[in-house]
Amino acid sequence: MSVRKILILAVNPKDTAQLRLDEEIRQIKEALKLADGGDAFEVTSELAVRTGDLHRHLLHHKPQIVHFSGHGIGERGLLFED
């Protein structure tokens, strides 16, 4: 069985409510360690992601799963560092 890559993109821009992104990443990693088959996943995180970083991170890590941790702005979408 091949390892499935999970890429966590974490963003908490300066002028937004403070999020516990480090806590969320830790909880995801711990849950996978405890789960049956959790060793079939490799978790990588990128912090303070800017819009220009998104494409580069996806190409570099080649994840099968992307988890976004951050803020959204309604219909306008996700809020990045810039």
PyMOL commands that set and color helices and strands:
alter all, ss='L'
color gray80, all
select helices_A, chain A and resi 21-34+38-40+51-61+74-76
alter helices_A, ss='H'
color red, helices_A
select strands_A, chain A and resi 4-10+41-47+65-69+71-72+78-79
alter strands_A, ss='S'
color yellow, strands_A
deselect
rebuild
show_as cartoon
